[in-house]
Amino acid sequence: MRCRKVISCLNAYVDGELPERQCSIVENHLATCEVCPGRLEEIRGIGELLQGTLRSEERRVGKECRSRWSPYH
């Protein structure tokens, strides 16, 4: 599999959405390629950043809702 095709599959790979056969092909490519593992780490890093932002926003909104609906407010 060529890098362009692997890169187009990396989001689905990270999310566990690839069929087992295609996942194996991507993993074999990642084991031998100098470029694609770096792209994989970039995608994972972006995902972690987004998850952290989402958790932070959920906490902020939760606090705001609790303060608005608190009977002691």
N, C-alpha and C positions, 0 to 999 in steps of 0.2 A: 504494500500500500504506500502511496506517495504522501509526502508531508502535507500537501494541500488537502487531501482527503482526510488524513488523520486529524488535522487541525479542525476541520469542519465537524468532526465527531467528538471532539474533546468535551464539550459541554454535556452531551448525552452520556459520555463515559463517566464523567465526574458525578453525574446525577444517578448513575446506575440504570440508565435507560437503554443501553445497547444490548442486543441479543448476545448470547454467550459466545457464539462464533466470531462475531465482529469485535467483541471485547477482547478476545484472544489475539486477534489480528492487530488491534491497536496496541496491546501490551507488548507484542513481539516487536512492533515498530519502535515503540518507546525505548525498548531495551537496546536498540542499535543506533538510534538517531541522536545526533548532537543538538538539534534544534528543538524538536517537539517536547522533550521533557521540560524545557524552560517555559514553553507556552502552557503546558499543563499546570505548572506551579503558578503561573500568572493567573490562570482561570481559578484555581483553588484559592489563591490569595484574594481575588476579587469577591469570590463567594463568601469567604470568611469575613471580609470587610462589610459586605452587605448584611450578613447575619448579625454582626455586632451592631450595626446601625439600626436594624430592625428591632433587636432586643432593647436597645437604648430608647428608641421611640415608643415601644410598647410600655416600658416602665414610666416614661414621661406622661403618656396619655392615661395610663392607669392611675397615677397620682392625681392628675388633674380631675379625672372622673370621681375618684374617691373624695376629693376635697369639695367638689360641687354637690355631691349627694350625701355628704356627711350630715347627720342630724344636728351636729354641734357646730356647724359652720355658720 
